[in-house]
Amino acid sequence: MNGKERFVAFLQQPSTLQELREGQEIFRAKEIQDYLYFVRDPDTALREMAPLLNTIDGFHAGALALLCGSRVENGGDVSIPLDATLTLMIRQLEQAFSYQKVCRELSDEELIQHFPEATQAHYGLPYTLLAAMTMLSRDVQARQQLQQRQDVRKLINELEELSSDYETLYYIKEALALLDNKELLVLDPTNERGFLTRLVGVQDRMYHCYALLQHAILEHTGPGYLNADPTVPDAVRYAQNRDLTRDDYQSLKDIHDYQRFSFCYPAVSRSEDGHYSFEPLGFFPGSASFYDNPAVALYDPPVILIGEKFMTFNWTPSNMYPVLHSALNSSVEIIRELSSEEVQNWLQKLSQRNKSPH
């Protein structure tokens, strides 16, 4: 047999209990090392490995998924293994859930004998989750599709409640909560301007949105808009996860940021002279979820108001929105600035809503 045939034959053998217990030692197997040595082109390796992911046992499949993830990290085409990896991940989540229901009552020997697939999936799932995160970080569309899977969300939440065995589950849960291709309308009643924005890869804590949004607005309007301080380049780079090195992750760990505007709920009042104002104390908390804004349910797109800052809120980016993966970029871009007529229509709509007893 040649190297590829030995590699495939090795993976197609059922995982033994000893293999499961040894964990990462599988990556030292001669069959794996030889294959990786001779197949250097990432896409070639991915085209050969991806079709095997859902044909072999759960532990070997998890290890293989991680090998696929490493090829993607080395420049391989993420589209080659992505679908197969996500299919594997969902199946392993289900099997790991089954494993957790019985694992406390049986020995390892009994588990592998009576529940081999669930046991193998339990040991392979952490590798699969890492691989899936590597791939999802690079594909916005795939994230959006998975975010629509309420069954997957439910399964992840239930598995997380049932067991703390899968630390890497946190990253997939965060990926499913990312704000991807979400539009947000930003209105400035003071200057009667409006900005339609798009959020991509933004963590579902408004501090992350604010860090990116205030930078985008100041770049669009020019410095000093609403008497705002300029943003700090390193804080912006961290929020975007742009061009960060290993040293940057360490040196920026304790950096602080703060809001340049007041970010408020969409409630405005119209004075007799026709000018609009809003309550600056109606600050939309930075620790809140995007979906805590009532405008998400009321308006399409959701609306948030900005005005001159009247008090300062500080936050630590590494605490509020830690980098989830080096390949996961985050952005808020201004799609367009609204016309004066559009802004007036929106402000009128908000003021009428504010008057309504409902």
C-alpha positions as CSV (number, residue, x, y, z in Angstrom):
1,M,0.0,0.0,0.0
2,N,1.1,3.6,-0.7
3,G,1.0,6.3,1.9
4,K,-2.5,7.4,1.2
5,E,-3.8,3.9,1.3
6,R,-2.1,3.3,4.7
7,F,-3.5,6.5,6.0
8,V,-7.1,5.7,4.9
9,A,-6.8,2.1,6.2
10,F,-5.6,3.4,9.6
11,L,-8.6,5.8,9.9
12,Q,-11.1,3.1,8.8
13,Q,-10.1,0.8,11.7
14,P,-12.4,1.2,14.7
15,S,-10.9,3.3,17.5
16,T,-9.8,1.3,20.5
17,L,-10.3,2.3,24.2
18,Q,-6.5,2.8,24.5
19,E,-6.6,5.2,21.6
20,L,-9.4,7.1,23.2
21,R,-7.6,7.4,26.5
22,E,-4.4,8.5,24.8
23,G,-6.2,11.3,23.0
24,Q,-3.8,13.5,21.1
25,E,-1.3,10.7,20.7
26,I,-3.3,9.8,17.6
27,F,-1.6,12.6,15.7
28,R,1.8,10.9,16.3
29,A,0.7,7.8,14.4
30,K,3.1,6.9,11.6
31,E,0.3,6.6,9.1
32,I,-0.8,10.2,9.8
33,Q,2.7,11.6,9.9
34,D,3.8,10.0,6.7
35,Y,0.7,11.1,4.9
36,L,1.1,14.8,6.0
37,Y,4.8,14.7,5.0
38,F,4.2,13.5,1.5
39,V,0.9,15.5,0.7
40,R,2.1,19.0,1.2
41,D,-0.5,20.9,-0.9
42,P,-3.4,21.9,1.4
43,D,-6.2,21.6,-1.2
44,T,-5.0,18.2,-2.3
45,A,-5.0,17.0,1.3
46,L,-8.5,18.5,1.9
47,R,-10.0,16.9,-1.2
48,E,-8.7,13.5,-0.1
49,M,-9.6,13.9,3.6
50,A,-13.0,15.6,3.6
51,P,-14.9,12.7,1.9
52,L,-13.8,10.4,4.8
53,L,-15.2,12.6,7.6
54,N,-18.6,11.0,7.7
55,T,-17.5,7.4,6.9
56,I,-15.3,6.6,9.8
57,D,-15.8,6.3,13.6
58,G,-16.3,9.4,15.7
59,F,-12.9,9.6,17.3
60,H,-10.9,9.1,14.1
61,A,-13.3,11.5,12.4
62,G,-12.7,14.2,15.0
63,A,-9.0,13.8,14.6
64,L,-9.4,14.0,10.8
65,A,-11.5,17.1,11.1
66,L,-8.7,18.8,13.1
67,L,-6.3,17.8,10.4
68,C,-8.6,19.4,7.9
69,G,-8.7,22.5,10.0
70,S,-5.0,22.7,10.1
71,R,-4.8,22.5,6.3
72,V,-7.3,25.4,6.2
73,E,-5.1,27.4,8.6
74,N,-2.2,26.7,6.1
75,G,-4.1,28.3,3.2
76,G,-6.4,25.5,2.1
77,D,-9.8,26.2,0.6
78,V,-12.3,26.2,3.5
79,S,-15.2,25.3,1.1
80,I,-13.7,21.8,0.5
81,P,-14.2,20.4,4.1
82,L,-16.8,22.8,5.5
83,D,-20.1,21.0,4.8
84,A,-18.7,17.6,5.8
85,T,-17.2,19.0,9.0
86,L,-20.5,20.7,10.1
87,T,-22.5,17.5,9.3
88,L,-20.0,15.6,11.5
89,M,-20.2,18.2,14.3
90,I,-24.0,18.1,14.5
91,R,-24.0,14.3,14.5
92,Q,-21.3,14.2,17.2
93,L,-23.2,16.7,19.3
94,E,-26.2,14.4,19.3
95,Q,-24.1,11.3,20.1
96,A,-22.2,13.2,22.9
97,F,-25.5,14.1,24.4
98,S,-26.5,10.4,24.4
99,Y,-23.1,9.6,25.9
100,Q,-23.5,12.0,28.8
101,K,-26.8,10.4,29.8
102,V,-25.2,7.1,30.5
103,C,-21.5,7.7,31.2
104,R,-21.7,8.2,34.9
105,E,-23.3,4.8,35.4
106,L,-20.9,2.7,33.4
107,S,-17.1,2.0,33.2
108,D,-15.1,3.0,30.2
109,E,-15.0,-0.7,29.1
110,E,-18.8,-1.0,29.3
111,L,-19.3,2.3,27.4
112,I,-17.1,1.3,24.5
113,Q,-18.7,-2.1,24.4
114,H,-22.4,-1.0,24.6
115,F,-22.3,2.5,23.2
116,P,-19.3,2.6,20.9
117,E,-20.5,5.3,18.5
118,A,-21.5,7.7,21.4
119,T,-18.2,7.0,23.2
120,Q,-16.1,7.6,20.1
121,A,-18.0,10.8,19.4
122,H,-17.5,12.0,22.9
123,Y,-13.7,11.8,22.6
124,G,-13.7,13.1,19.0
125,L,-16.0,16.1,19.5
126,P,-13.5,18.5,21.0
127,Y,-11.3,18.2,17.9
128,T,-14.3,18.6,15.6
129,L,-15.4,21.7,17.4
130,L,-12.0,23.3,17.0
131,A,-12.0,22.5,13.3
132,A,-15.6,23.8,12.8
133,M,-14.6,27.1,14.5
134,T,-11.6,27.4,12.3
135,M,-13.8,27.1,9.2
136,L,-16.8,29.1,10.4
137,S,-14.5,32.0,11.3
138,R,-13.7,32.2,7.6
139,D,-17.2,31.8,6.1
140,V,-19.9,34.3,6.9
141,Q,-22.6,32.6,4.8
142,A,-22.0,29.3,6.6
143,R,-22.3,31.0,9.9
144,Q,-25.6,32.6,8.9
145,Q,-27.0,29.2,7.7
146,L,-26.0,27.5,11.0
147,Q,-27.4,30.4,13.0
148,Q,-30.8,29.6,11.6
149,R,-30.6,26.0,13.0
150,Q,-32.6,26.4,16.2
151,D,-32.3,22.6,16.7
152,V,-28.5,23.0,16.8
153,R,-28.7,25.9,19.2
154,K,-31.0,23.9,21.5
155,L,-28.7,20.9,21.4
156,I,-25.6,23.0,22.2
157,N,-27.4,24.6,25.2
158,E,-28.6,21.3,26.5
159,L,-25.2,19.6,26.1
160,E,-23.5,22.6,27.9
161,E,-26.0,22.3,30.8
162,L,-25.5,18.5,31.0
163,S,-21.7,18.5,31.0
164,S,-18.7,20.7,31.3
165,D,-16.5,18.2,29.3
166,Y,-16.5,20.2,26.1
167,E,-14.8,23.5,26.7
168,T,-14.5,24.2,23.0
169,L,-18.3,24.2,22.8
170,Y,-18.1,27.8,24.0
171,Y,-16.6,29.0,20.7
172,I,-19.3,27.4,18.6
173,K,-22.0,28.9,20.8
174,E,-20.4,32.3,20.4
175,A,-20.2,31.9,16.6
176,L,-23.9,31.1,16.5
177,A,-24.6,34.3,18.4
178,L,-22.5,36.6,16.1
179,L,-24.2,39.4,14.4
180,D,-23.6,38.6,10.8
181,N,-25.0,40.8,8.0
182,K,-27.3,42.6,10.4
183,E,-28.4,46.1,9.5
184,L,-28.6,48.8,12.1
185,L,-30.0,52.3,11.4
186,V,-28.2,55.0,13.4
187,L,-30.0,58.3,13.7
188,D,-28.5,61.6,15.0
189,P,-31.6,63.8,16.0
190,T,-29.3,66.7,16.9
191,N,-27.9,67.1,13.4
192,E,-30.8,65.3,11.7
193,R,-28.5,62.8,10.0
194,G,-28.8,59.0,9.6
195,F,-26.5,56.2,8.7
196,L,-27.5,52.7,7.6
197,T,-24.8,50.3,8.8
198,R,-24.1,46.6,8.4
199,L,-22.6,44.4,11.1
200,V,-20.4,41.4,10.3
201,G,-18.8,39.1,12.8
202,V,-19.8,41.3,15.7
203,Q,-20.2,39.7,19.1
204,D,-23.6,40.0,20.7
205,R,-22.6,42.5,23.3
206,M,-23.2,46.1,22.3
207,Y,-19.8,47.3,23.6
208,H,-18.3,45.5,20.5
209,C,-20.8,47.2,18.2
210,Y,-20.1,50.6,19.8
211,A,-16.4,50.2,19.4
212,L,-16.7,49.5,15.7
213,L,-19.6,51.8,15.0
214,Q,-18.1,55.0,16.5
215,H,-15.0,54.4,14.5
216,A,-17.0,54.0,11.3
217,I,-19.0,57.1,11.9
218,L,-16.0,59.3,12.7
219,E,-14.3,58.0,9.6
220,H,-17.4,58.9,7.6
221,T,-18.1,62.3,9.1
222,G,-14.6,63.5,9.9
223,P,-13.1,64.2,13.3
224,G,-15.0,66.0,16.1
225,Y,-18.5,64.9,15.0
226,L,-20.8,65.5,18.0
227,N,-17.6,66.7,19.8
228,A,-16.4,63.2,19.9
229,D,-12.8,62.3,20.9
230,P,-10.9,60.4,18.2
231,T,-10.8,56.6,18.5
232,V,-7.6,54.8,19.5
233,P,-6.1,52.8,16.7
234,D,-5.1,49.8,18.9
235,A,-8.6,49.6,20.4
236,V,-10.1,49.6,16.9
237,R,-7.7,47.0,15.6
238,Y,-8.5,44.8,18.6
239,A,-12.3,45.2,18.0
240,Q,-11.8,44.4,14.3
241,N,-9.3,41.6,15.0
242,R,-7.3,43.1,12.2
243,D,-3.6,42.4,11.7
244,L,-3.0,41.2,15.3
245,T,0.1,39.2,16.1
246,R,0.6,36.9,19.1
247,D,2.4,39.8,20.8
248,D,-0.5,42.1,20.2
249,Y,-3.0,39.7,21.8
250,Q,-0.8,39.9,24.9
251,S,0.0,43.6,24.9
252,L,-3.6,44.6,24.2
253,K,-5.0,42.4,26.8
254,D,-5.4,45.3,29.3
255,I,-6.3,48.1,26.8
256,H,-9.4,50.1,27.6
257,D,-11.9,51.8,25.4
258,Y,-14.9,54.1,25.9
259,Q,-17.9,55.4,24.1
260,R,-17.5,58.6,22.0
261,F,-21.2,59.2,21.7
262,S,-24.3,58.6,23.7
263,F,-26.0,55.5,22.3
264,C,-29.6,55.6,23.2
265,Y,-33.0,53.8,22.7
266,P,-35.0,55.0,19.8
267,A,-37.4,57.4,21.5
268,V,-37.5,61.1,20.3
269,S,-39.6,64.1,21.0
270,R,-40.5,67.0,18.6
271,S,-40.5,70.5,19.9
272,E,-42.9,73.2,18.7
273,D,-40.2,74.7,16.5
274,G,-39.9,71.3,14.7
275,H,-36.6,70.2,16.2
276,Y,-36.1,66.7,17.5
277,S,-34.5,65.7,20.8
278,F,-34.0,62.5,22.8
279,E,-33.5,61.6,26.4
280,P,-29.7,61.1,27.0
281,L,-30.4,59.0,30.1
282,G,-32.0,56.5,27.8
283,F,-28.6,55.0,27.3
284,F,-28.6,51.5,25.7
285,P,-26.3,49.5,27.9
286,G,-23.1,48.2,26.3
287,S,-23.4,44.9,28.1
288,A,-26.8,44.3,26.6
289,S,-27.6,42.0,23.6
290,F,-28.4,43.5,20.2
291,Y,-31.8,41.9,20.6
292,D,-32.5,43.7,23.9
293,N,-33.2,46.8,21.9
294,P,-37.0,47.0,21.5
295,A,-36.4,48.5,18.1
296,V,-35.3,45.0,16.8
297,A,-38.9,43.9,17.0
298,L,-40.5,47.3,16.1
299,Y,-38.5,48.5,13.1
300,D,-36.8,47.1,10.1
301,P,-34.0,47.8,10.2
302,P,-33.6,48.3,14.0
303,V,-32.8,51.8,15.1
304,I,-30.4,53.3,17.7
305,L,-29.9,57.0,18.4
306,I,-26.6,58.8,18.9
307,G,-25.9,62.1,20.4
308,E,-23.2,64.1,22.2
309,K,-21.7,62.2,25.0
310,F,-22.7,63.4,28.5
311,M,-21.0,60.8,30.6
312,T,-18.3,58.2,30.0
313,F,-18.5,54.5,30.1
314,N,-15.3,52.5,30.0
315,W,-14.8,48.9,29.1
316,T,-12.0,46.4,28.7
317,P,-12.2,44.9,25.1
318,S,-10.5,41.6,26.0
319,N,-13.2,41.1,28.7
320,M,-16.2,42.3,26.8
321,Y,-15.4,40.8,23.4
322,P,-12.4,38.5,23.6
323,V,-11.0,37.4,20.2
324,L,-12.7,34.1,19.4
325,H,-10.4,33.1,16.5
326,S,-7.5,34.7,14.7
327,A,-9.3,34.4,11.4
328,L,-12.6,35.9,12.6
329,N,-12.7,39.6,11.5
330,S,-15.3,42.0,12.8
331,S,-16.7,45.1,11.1
332,V,-19.4,47.7,11.1
333,E,-19.6,49.5,7.8
334,I,-21.7,52.4,6.7
335,I,-23.7,51.3,3.7
336,R,-25.0,54.7,3.0
337,E,-26.0,58.0,4.6
338,L,-29.8,58.6,4.5
339,S,-31.2,61.6,2.7
340,S,-32.7,64.5,4.6
341,E,-36.2,63.4,3.7
342,E,-35.6,59.8,4.9
343,V,-34.2,61.1,8.2
344,Q,-37.2,63.4,8.7
345,N,-39.6,60.5,8.0
346,W,-37.8,58.3,10.6
347,L,-37.7,60.9,13.3
348,Q,-41.4,61.7,12.8
349,K,-42.2,58.0,13.0
350,L,-40.2,57.7,16.2
351,S,-41.7,60.8,17.8
352,Q,-45.2,59.5,17.0
353,R,-44.4,56.2,18.5
354,N,-43.1,58.0,21.6
355,K,-46.5,59.8,22.0
356,S,-48.5,56.6,21.6
357,P,-49.9,55.2,24.8
358,H,-49.0,51.8,23.4
